[in-house]
Amino acid sequence: MKKTWISFSFVIFSIVSVFSQNINWEKIYLHEGFAFNNPVMDILPLGNEGYLLAGTVFYNNAINHQYIRIIKTDTLGEVIWDKFLNMDDENFTFWQQANSIAATTDGNFLICGVDHMYNSNEKAYFVKIDSNGDTLWTKKFAFENTAKSLKMIPLGNDEFAFAGAASDSNFAHSALLGKIDGNGQLLWNQNYFSTEDITEAWDLKQTNDGGFVLCGITEYNIFITKTDANGQEEWSKIFHYDTYANSFSILQTSDSGFLIGGGHYNGDELQTIILKTNAQGDSLWSKSLSDQNRFITSMHQNSDGSIGVTTATQGFYNGMFGGSGDFFKIDEAGNIEHHLPLVGQGNAIEPLTNGCYLIGGSNSPPVDYKEYMYLAKIDDMINSNEEAALENPAEIFPNPANQIIQVQIQQLKNDLRFQLFDALGRQLRSNQIQNNSTEIPVKNFPAGIYYYNLGTEQKAYQSGIIIIKR
């Protein structure tokens, strides 16, 4: 039967972070009726038409189905449409996941991900949609036994390369690379490694010679594989660690070497990794961008040669679900040029014009036990002409709060207000800030996650999350 999209009501909540000089805007896309939303896994800039976000939601029913969610926004992140795949299909599979989205030459879009039916194996999943989000066709590939498509890139001529994982009938695990056209025709596929434990390719890039490079995890170590244009392996390298390590992003640098981004456990803490190799995959150096519990999720090079990097937390952080992430701007030597903490976690990053970046991921309040889809636009760090933020950010405490929130600010401005919102974006308080210290009563609000803005009608200077506990 033909699969269609069903739309539901949603709530979008905008915030401008404490680092408003550099973060143009951040958006959190809530949705009532769902258990929680998985992160935005990929973002596709559409020029003046806005952006497409590809992600996943869990529906809170007896089976807890997982559906692909696609959101189209304008250039300010405001929703144009918000749709879910297969919600009206009585034969719907147990869960589906979107991992990448790309434009096709006929003005439509191709999504890659994973499909998992009841009592069946995982399959690499491809969905073609039109500009209104309507499904044109779907394709599934299991190969020998199971398969997952975790990343896809356009190659031109309406062809796409995808990377992921596969297993054979003996449950030997391998990294997967394949090529598909815009009509869903599989052109070829290749496997690399054959291991008893986990092996997955999480990212791929087309190299300067027309071949491909993959990175990911094999038996809990980081690997990189270089192939020719037909997927024939030229070389592979494995970087060993004492504990779990994985890589999620790879770039080819100007010297034809590679930068690999990921993370590994250093004791009980997850630590970011950037590995630099030469053109043959030999390690030259390794660095960490952060001493916090983070791993690198995505890297992308901008037209000025700088590299945008996103990070996220993993699993249960400090005993609580969720966490936050960072944006880094680095050079090819791994030197940090700029660093911005984010309200959400970053999973995907795309360069825009004039040195700007778009980041997609999730917002995971530590007491909400849910994830909300998240989008942020980062301004050019050097050339931004926007009005500066507060010279000294206001102190908002205690956090978590119980009875009152104290707002202490050194730099008073005319018509400065403190606004408090609940998780659905409903304004609960709007207090004018006329003194350097102001108390905001919150004793009548239930425990939960709240958001605040500090600013005027013309500009938001500072924003963030407030936890209220009872």
C-alpha positions as CSV (number, residue, x, y, z in Angstrom):
1,M,0.0,0.0,0.0
2,K,1.1,3.6,-0.5
3,K,2.7,5.1,2.6
4,T,1.7,8.6,3.5
5,W,2.6,11.2,6.1
6,I,0.4,12.2,9.0
7,S,1.0,15.5,10.7
8,F,0.3,16.3,14.3
9,S,0.3,19.5,16.4
10,F,3.7,20.5,17.8
11,V,5.2,23.2,19.9
12,I,8.4,25.0,19.0
13,F,10.4,26.9,21.6
14,S,13.1,29.4,20.7
15,I,15.9,30.5,22.9
16,V,18.9,32.7,22.4
17,S,21.8,31.5,24.5
18,V,24.1,33.2,26.9
19,F,26.6,33.3,24.1
20,S,24.2,35.3,21.9
21,Q,27.0,37.2,20.1
22,N,27.9,33.9,18.5
23,I,24.7,31.8,18.5
24,N,22.2,33.4,16.2
25,W,19.3,31.3,17.5
26,E,18.5,27.9,19.0
27,K,15.3,25.9,18.6
28,I,13.8,23.0,20.5
29,Y,11.0,21.1,18.7
30,L,8.7,19.5,21.3
31,H,5.8,17.2,20.4
32,E,2.9,16.1,22.6
33,G,1.8,12.4,22.5
34,F,5.3,10.9,22.0
35,A,7.4,9.3,24.7
36,F,10.5,11.2,23.5
37,N,12.2,12.3,20.4
38,N,15.6,11.0,19.3
39,P,18.1,13.6,18.2
40,V,18.1,15.3,14.8
41,M,20.6,13.0,13.0
42,D,21.1,15.0,9.9
43,I,20.3,18.4,8.5
44,L,20.1,19.6,4.9
45,P,20.3,23.4,4.1
46,L,18.0,24.4,1.3
47,G,19.3,27.9,0.6
48,N,16.6,30.6,1.0
49,E,14.0,27.9,1.4
50,G,15.2,26.9,4.8
51,Y,16.3,23.5,6.2
52,L,15.3,19.9,6.4
53,L,15.8,17.9,9.6
54,A,15.8,14.1,9.7
55,G,15.3,12.3,13.0
56,T,13.2,9.8,14.9
57,V,10.5,9.7,17.5
58,F,9.2,7.0,19.9
59,Y,5.4,6.7,20.0
60,N,4.2,6.0,23.6
61,N,1.9,3.0,23.0
62,A,1.9,-0.6,24.1
63,I,4.7,-1.5,21.6
64,N,6.6,1.8,21.6
65,H,6.9,2.1,17.9
66,Q,9.7,4.3,16.5
67,Y,9.0,6.5,13.5
68,I,11.0,8.6,11.2
69,R,10.4,12.3,11.7
70,I,11.1,15.0,9.0
71,I,10.8,18.7,9.8
72,K,11.0,21.5,7.2
73,T,11.8,24.9,8.6
74,D,12.4,28.4,7.2
75,T,15.8,30.1,7.5
76,L,15.0,31.2,11.1
77,G,14.2,27.6,12.2
78,E,10.4,28.1,12.3
79,V,8.5,25.0,11.3
80,I,6.9,24.9,7.8
81,W,5.8,21.3,8.1
82,D,6.4,18.4,10.6
83,K,5.7,14.9,9.4
84,F,6.0,11.3,10.5
85,L,6.5,8.3,8.2
86,N,4.3,5.2,8.3
87,M,2.0,6.2,11.1
88,D,-1.1,5.0,9.2
89,D,0.4,1.7,8.0
90,E,-1.1,-1.3,9.9
91,N,1.8,-3.4,8.7
92,F,4.3,-1.0,10.2
93,T,7.6,-2.4,11.4
94,F,8.8,-2.4,15.0
95,W,11.0,0.6,14.4
96,Q,12.6,2.8,11.8
97,Q,15.4,5.3,12.1
98,A,16.6,8.1,9.8
99,N,20.4,8.8,9.8
100,S,21.0,10.9,6.7
101,I,19.1,13.1,4.2
102,A,20.2,14.4,0.8
103,A,18.7,16.1,-2.3
104,T,18.2,14.3,-5.5
105,T,18.5,15.8,-9.0
106,D,14.8,15.8,-9.6
107,G,14.0,18.2,-6.7
108,N,13.1,15.4,-4.3
109,F,15.0,14.0,-1.3
110,L,16.5,10.7,-0.2
111,I,16.6,9.5,3.4
112,C,18.8,6.6,4.6
113,G,18.5,4.7,7.9
114,V,17.5,1.4,9.5
115,D,14.3,-0.7,9.3
116,H,13.5,-3.4,11.8
117,M,10.4,-5.5,11.5
118,Y,8.9,-7.8,14.1
119,N,10.7,-11.2,14.2
120,S,13.0,-10.1,11.5
121,N,16.5,-8.7,11.0
122,E,17.6,-5.1,10.6
123,K,17.8,-3.8,7.0
124,A,19.4,-0.8,5.4
125,Y,16.5,1.5,4.6
126,F,16.0,4.2,2.0
127,V,13.0,6.4,1.5
128,K,12.5,9.0,-1.3
129,I,10.1,11.9,-0.5
130,D,9.0,14.9,-2.5
131,S,9.3,18.5,-1.5
132,N,6.1,18.2,0.5
133,G,7.3,15.2,2.5
134,D,5.1,12.7,0.7
135,T,6.7,9.2,0.2
136,L,7.6,8.3,-3.4
137,W,9.1,4.9,-2.7
138,T,11.0,2.8,-0.1
139,K,13.7,0.3,-0.5
140,K,15.2,-2.2,2.0
141,F,18.4,-4.2,1.8
142,A,19.4,-7.0,4.2
143,F,22.3,-8.4,2.1
144,E,23.4,-11.7,3.6
145,N,21.7,-11.3,7.0
146,T,21.4,-7.9,8.6
147,A,22.4,-4.4,7.5
148,K,22.3,-0.8,8.7
149,S,22.9,2.4,6.7
150,L,24.3,5.0,9.1
151,K,25.6,7.7,6.7
152,M,24.9,8.7,3.2
153,I,26.6,11.3,0.9
154,P,25.6,12.6,-2.6
155,L,28.1,11.9,-5.4
156,G,26.6,13.8,-8.3
157,N,24.7,12.3,-11.3
158,D,21.9,11.3,-8.9
159,E,24.1,8.7,-7.2
160,F,24.8,8.3,-3.5
161,A,27.3,6.4,-1.3
162,F,26.3,5.0,2.0
163,A,28.1,3.4,4.9
164,G,27.0,1.3,7.8
165,A,27.2,-2.2,9.1
166,A,26.3,-5.8,8.0
167,S,26.5,-9.3,9.3
168,D,26.4,-12.7,7.5
169,S,24.6,-15.9,8.3
170,N,27.3,-16.8,10.8
171,F,26.9,-13.4,12.6
172,A,30.3,-12.2,11.6
173,H,30.2,-8.4,11.7
174,S,31.6,-6.1,9.0
175,A,31.7,-2.4,8.0
176,L,29.5,-1.7,4.9
177,L,30.0,0.6,2.0
178,G,27.5,0.8,-0.9
179,K,26.3,2.9,-3.8
180,I,22.7,3.5,-4.8
181,D,21.1,5.8,-7.4
182,G,18.2,8.2,-7.0
183,N,15.7,5.5,-8.1
184,G,16.7,3.1,-5.3
185,Q,18.8,0.8,-7.6
186,L,21.7,-0.7,-5.7
187,L,24.8,-0.3,-7.8
188,W,27.3,-2.2,-5.6
189,N,28.2,-3.0,-2.0
190,Q,31.4,-4.0,-0.3
191,N,32.2,-5.3,3.2
192,Y,35.4,-4.7,5.3
193,F,36.6,-6.7,8.3
194,S,34.9,-9.8,9.7
195,T,34.8,-9.8,13.4
196,E,32.9,-11.6,16.2
197,D,32.1,-8.3,17.9
198,I,30.7,-4.9,16.8
199,T,32.0,-3.4,13.6
200,E,30.2,-0.3,12.1
201,A,31.1,2.5,9.7
202,W,29.7,5.7,11.1
203,D,31.0,8.2,8.5
204,L,32.3,8.4,5.0
205,K,33.7,11.0,2.7
206,Q,34.6,11.0,-1.0
207,T,38.4,11.6,-1.3
208,N,40.4,13.8,-3.6
209,D,41.1,10.8,-5.9
210,G,37.5,9.9,-6.3
211,G,37.6,7.0,-3.8
212,F,36.1,6.8,-0.3
213,V,37.3,6.9,3.3
214,L,35.3,5.3,6.1
215,C,35.7,5.6,9.9
216,G,33.9,3.8,12.7
217,I,34.3,1.1,15.3
218,T,35.7,-2.4,15.1
219,E,35.8,-4.6,18.2
220,Y,35.7,-1.4,20.4
221,N,38.6,0.3,18.6
222,I,38.7,3.1,16.0
223,F,39.2,2.1,12.4
224,I,39.8,4.0,9.1
225,T,39.4,2.3,5.6
226,K,40.4,3.8,2.3
227,T,38.9,2.5,-0.9
228,D,38.9,3.2,-4.6
229,A,35.9,4.6,-6.5
230,N,34.3,1.1,-6.7
231,G,34.7,0.3,-3.0
232,Q,37.8,-1.9,-3.4
233,E,39.8,-1.7,-0.2
234,E,43.2,0.0,-0.6
235,W,44.2,0.0,3.1
236,S,42.8,-0.1,6.6
237,K,44.2,1.0,9.9
238,I,43.0,0.2,13.5
239,F,43.8,2.5,16.4
240,H,43.8,0.5,19.7
241,Y,42.6,1.7,23.1
242,D,42.5,0.0,26.5
243,T,38.8,0.7,26.7
244,Y,35.8,1.4,24.4
245,A,36.5,3.8,21.6
246,N,34.5,4.9,18.5
247,S,34.8,7.4,15.7
248,F,31.8,9.2,14.2
249,S,33.3,11.7,11.8
250,I,36.2,12.0,9.3
251,L,37.6,14.7,7.0
252,Q,40.3,14.8,4.4
253,T,42.7,17.7,5.1
254,S,44.6,19.9,2.7
255,D,47.7,17.7,2.9
256,S,45.7,14.7,1.8
257,G,45.8,13.3,5.3
258,F,42.7,12.7,7.5
259,L,41.2,14.0,10.7
260,I,39.1,11.5,12.7
261,G,36.7,12.6,15.4
262,G,35.2,10.4,18.2
263,G,35.7,9.5,21.8
264,H,37.0,6.9,24.2
265,Y,36.6,6.0,27.9
266,N,39.5,7.3,30.0
267,G,38.6,5.6,33.3
268,D,35.0,6.3,34.0
269,E,34.9,9.4,31.8
270,L,34.2,9.7,28.1
271,Q,36.9,11.9,26.4
272,T,36.9,13.5,23.0
273,I,39.4,12.3,20.4
274,I,40.8,14.0,17.3
275,L,43.3,11.8,15.4
276,K,45.4,13.2,12.6
277,T,46.8,10.8,10.0
278,N,48.9,11.1,6.9
279,A,47.5,10.1,3.4
280,Q,48.3,6.4,4.2
281,G,46.4,6.4,7.5
282,D,49.5,6.5,9.7
283,S,48.9,8.3,13.0
284,L,50.6,11.7,13.4
285,W,49.0,13.0,16.5
286,S,46.0,12.7,18.8
287,K,44.3,15.5,20.8
288,S,41.3,16.0,23.1
289,L,39.1,19.1,22.8
290,S,37.4,18.8,26.1
291,D,38.0,17.3,29.6
292,Q,34.2,16.9,30.0
293,N,32.2,13.8,29.5
294,R,31.9,14.2,25.7
295,F,32.6,12.5,22.3
296,I,32.9,14.2,18.9
297,T,29.8,13.5,16.8
298,S,30.4,15.6,13.6
299,M,33.0,17.7,11.8
300,H,32.7,19.8,8.7
301,Q,35.1,22.1,7.0
302,N,34.0,25.6,6.0
303,S,35.1,27.6,2.9
304,D,37.7,29.5,5.0
305,G,39.5,26.2,5.9
306,S,38.3,26.2,9.5
307,I,36.6,23.1,10.9
308,G,33.3,23.1,12.9
309,V,33.0,20.3,15.5
310,T,30.1,19.2,17.6
311,T,30.1,17.1,20.7
312,A,27.6,15.3,22.9
313,T,27.3,13.3,26.0
314,Q,26.6,9.6,25.9
315,G,24.2,7.4,27.9
316,F,23.5,8.1,31.6
317,Y,25.6,11.2,32.5
318,N,26.2,11.6,36.2
319,G,23.3,9.1,36.8
320,M,20.8,11.2,34.8
321,F,19.5,10.9,31.3
322,G,20.7,13.4,28.8
323,G,23.2,16.1,28.8
324,S,24.6,19.0,26.7
325,G,27.2,19.5,24.0
326,D,29.6,22.0,22.5
327,F,30.5,23.7,19.3
328,F,34.2,24.0,18.6
329,K,35.9,25.9,15.7
330,I,39.4,24.4,15.1
331,D,42.1,24.5,12.5
332,E,43.6,21.5,10.7
333,A,46.2,21.2,13.4
334,G,43.5,20.7,16.0
335,N,44.0,24.1,17.7
336,I,40.8,25.5,19.2
337,E,39.9,28.9,17.7
338,H,36.5,29.2,19.4
339,H,34.4,27.2,21.8
340,L,30.7,27.6,22.6
341,P,28.7,25.5,25.1
342,L,25.3,24.6,23.6
343,V,21.9,24.2,25.3
344,G,21.5,20.9,23.3
345,Q,23.7,18.1,22.1
346,G,25.1,18.3,18.6
347,N,24.9,15.3,16.2
348,A,25.2,17.0,12.8
349,I,26.8,20.1,11.5
350,E,26.6,21.8,8.1
351,P,28.5,24.9,7.0
352,L,26.5,27.9,5.7
353,T,27.6,31.0,4.0
354,N,29.9,33.7,5.5
355,G,31.5,31.3,8.0
356,C,28.3,30.3,9.8
357,Y,27.2,26.8,10.8
358,L,24.0,24.9,11.4
359,I,23.9,22.3,14.2
360,G,21.3,19.6,14.7
361,G,20.9,17.3,17.7
362,S,18.9,17.0,20.8
363,N,18.0,18.8,24.0
364,S,18.0,16.4,27.0
365,P,16.9,18.0,30.3
366,P,18.5,16.0,33.1
367,V,15.2,15.6,35.1
368,D,12.8,15.2,32.1
369,Y,13.9,11.8,30.9
370,K,13.1,12.9,27.3
371,E,14.9,14.1,24.3
372,Y,13.7,17.0,22.2
373,M,14.9,17.7,18.6
374,Y,17.3,20.7,18.6
375,L,18.6,23.1,15.9
376,A,21.0,26.0,16.3
377,K,22.6,28.5,13.9
378,I,26.1,29.7,14.8
379,D,27.2,33.1,13.5
380,D,30.6,33.8,12.1
381,M,32.8,34.1,15.1
382,I,35.0,36.8,13.7
383,N,32.9,38.9,11.3
384,S,29.6,39.0,13.3
385,N,28.4,42.6,13.5
386,E,25.5,41.8,15.9
387,E,25.2,43.8,19.1
388,A,27.4,42.4,21.8
389,A,25.9,40.3,24.6
390,L,26.1,41.4,28.3
391,E,29.7,42.1,29.2
392,N,29.2,40.1,32.4
393,P,26.6,37.4,32.1
394,A,23.9,37.5,34.8
395,E,24.1,34.9,37.6
396,I,21.0,32.8,37.8
397,F,20.8,30.7,40.9
398,P,20.1,28.4,42.7
399,N,19.8,25.8,40.0
400,P,18.1,23.5,40.8
401,A,15.7,25.8,42.5
402,N,12.9,25.3,45.0
403,Q,11.4,28.5,46.3
404,I,13.0,31.4,44.5
405,I,15.4,32.1,41.6
406,Q,17.9,34.9,42.2
407,V,18.9,37.0,39.2
408,Q,22.1,39.0,39.8
409,I,23.3,41.3,37.1
410,Q,26.1,43.9,36.9
411,Q,25.0,45.6,33.7
412,L,21.5,47.0,33.9
413,K,19.7,47.9,30.6
414,N,16.4,49.7,30.0
415,D,13.3,47.5,29.8
416,L,15.3,44.4,30.8
417,R,13.0,41.5,31.7
418,F,13.3,37.9,33.0
419,Q,10.9,35.5,31.3
420,L,10.2,32.0,32.5
421,F,8.7,29.3,30.2
422,D,7.6,25.7,30.8
423,A,8.7,22.8,28.6
424,L,5.9,23.5,26.1
425,G,7.0,27.1,25.6
426,R,4.2,28.7,27.7
427,Q,5.3,31.9,29.5
428,L,4.8,31.6,33.2
429,R,6.5,34.7,34.4
430,S,7.8,38.1,33.0
431,N,9.6,40.2,35.6
432,Q,11.2,43.5,35.0
433,I,14.8,43.7,36.2
434,Q,15.4,47.1,37.7
435,N,18.0,46.2,40.4
436,N,21.3,44.4,40.4
437,S,19.6,41.6,42.4
438,T,16.1,40.4,41.8
439,E,14.2,37.5,43.3
440,I,11.8,35.5,41.1
441,P,9.3,33.3,43.1
442,V,8.8,29.8,41.8
443,K,7.4,28.0,44.8
444,N,4.0,27.4,43.1
445,F,5.5,25.7,40.0
446,P,5.7,21.9,39.9
447,A,9.0,20.1,39.6
448,G,10.3,19.9,36.1
449,I,12.4,21.5,33.4
450,Y,11.9,25.2,32.6
451,Y,13.6,27.7,30.3
452,Y,14.4,31.4,30.8
453,N,15.1,34.4,28.7
454,L,16.8,37.6,29.9
455,G,16.5,40.5,27.5
456,T,14.4,43.3,26.1
457,E,11.7,43.4,23.4
458,Q,14.5,44.1,20.8
459,K,17.2,41.6,21.9
460,A,17.7,38.5,24.0
461,Y,20.9,38.6,26.0
462,Q,20.9,35.4,27.9
463,S,18.9,32.2,28.2
464,G,19.1,28.7,29.6
465,I,17.6,25.9,31.6
466,I,16.2,26.1,35.1
467,I,15.4,22.9,37.1
468,I,12.8,23.1,39.8
469,K,12.8,20.3,42.3
470,R,10.3,19.4,45.0
